[in-house]
Amino acid sequence: MTPTQANRPERYAFSVDESKAIQSIVRRVVNSAPNQETHARNKVFDLTNKLLRTCHASIVKLDLAAMAHSDTKLELVLEDLGTLRKHLNTRTGNLPYGNRLHFTTNAAYKKPTQQVAA
């Protein structure tokens, strides 16, 4: 059954700032990849772009500005992308309950910060 205009789900419209932040995040991730072959870089680019756009549009609003422009370690961004890669269903837009992310605006999906003992 093909969707008609009346029952077709609305698509999320990304703002210019969100698109720029996503592109900046993707560039950081691609440049950090150890493999420099074009095919592998393109695959990392496509997968990262798809994960970020699907998650931000349908499940959890991500703090894209913090991910793109933060001076925090890239490991936190890569950890969130690894969580999304393992658990996010990009077809249905489903992230199972209990998965936590560092860069989210929703407190229910926020990963608790670890405090370092001095």
C-alpha positions in Angstrom: 0.0 0.0 0.0 1.6 3.3 -1.1 1.1 6.3 1.2 -1.2 9.0 -0.1 -0.7 12.7 0.6 -3.1 12.6 3.5 -1.4 9.8 5.4 2.2 10.4 4.4 4.4 11.2 7.4 5.8 14.6 7.6 9.5 14.9 7.0 11.7 16.9 9.4 13.1 20.1 7.8 16.7 20.7 8.9 17.7 24.3 9.5 20.8 25.7 7.9 22.6 25.7 11.2 21.7 22.1 11.8 22.9 21.1 8.3 26.2 22.9 8.8 26.7 21.3 12.2 26.1 17.9 10.8 28.5 18.4 7.9 31.1 19.6 10.4 30.7 16.5 12.6 30.9 14.3 9.6 34.1 15.9 8.4 35.6 15.5 11.9 34.7 11.8 11.9 36.0 11.2 8.4 39.2 12.9 9.0 39.8 10.9 12.2 39.4 7.6 10.4 42.6 5.7 10.1 41.8 4.4 6.6 42.4 7.0 3.9 41.1 5.1 0.9 38.3 6.9 -1.0 35.8 4.1 -0.8 36.2 3.7 3.0 36.0 7.5 3.5 32.8 7.7 1.5 31.3 4.8 3.4 32.1 6.5 6.8 30.7 9.8 5.4 27.4 8.3 4.3 26.9 6.2 7.4 27.7 9.1 9.8 25.4 11.4 7.9 22.6 8.9 7.8 22.8 8.1 11.5 22.9 11.8 12.6 20.1 12.8 10.4 17.8 9.9 11.3 18.5 10.2 15.1 18.0 14.0 15.1 14.9 14.0 12.9 12.9 11.2 14.4 14.1 10.1 17.8 16.3 12.3 20.0 17.2 15.9 19.4 21.0 16.0 19.4 23.0 18.9 20.5 24.6 19.3 17.1 26.4 22.5 17.9 28.1 21.0 20.9 29.1 18.0 18.8 30.5 20.0 16.0 32.2 22.9 17.8 33.1 21.6 21.2 36.7 21.3 22.3 35.8 18.0 24.1 37.4 14.9 23.0 36.3 13.3 19.7 36.0 10.0 21.6 32.6 11.1 23.0 31.3 11.9 19.6 32.6 8.5 18.3 31.1 6.7 21.3 27.6 8.2 20.6 27.9 7.3 16.9 28.9 3.7 17.9 25.9 3.5 20.1 23.7 4.7 17.3 25.3 2.3 14.8 24.7 -0.7 17.1 21.2 0.1 18.3 19.4 2.6 16.0 17.1 1.2 13.4 17.3 3.7 10.5 14.3 2.3 8.7 11.8 2.6 11.5 13.6 5.3 13.5 13.6 3.3 16.7 16.3 3.5 19.4 15.7 0.8 22.1 15.0 2.0 25.6 18.0 2.2 27.9 20.5 3.6 25.3 22.2 6.7 26.5 24.0 9.4 24.5 26.4 12.1 25.6 25.2 14.8 23.2 21.4 14.9 23.6 19.0 17.6 24.7 16.5 15.1 26.1 17.2 14.2 29.7 15.8 10.7 29.3 18.5 9.8 26.8 21.3 11.7 28.5 24.3 9.7 29.7 25.3 10.5 33.2 28.6 12.4 33.4 31.5 10.6 35.1 33.2 12.6 37.8 36.9 12.1 38.1 38.3 11.8 41.6 41.1 14.2 42.2 
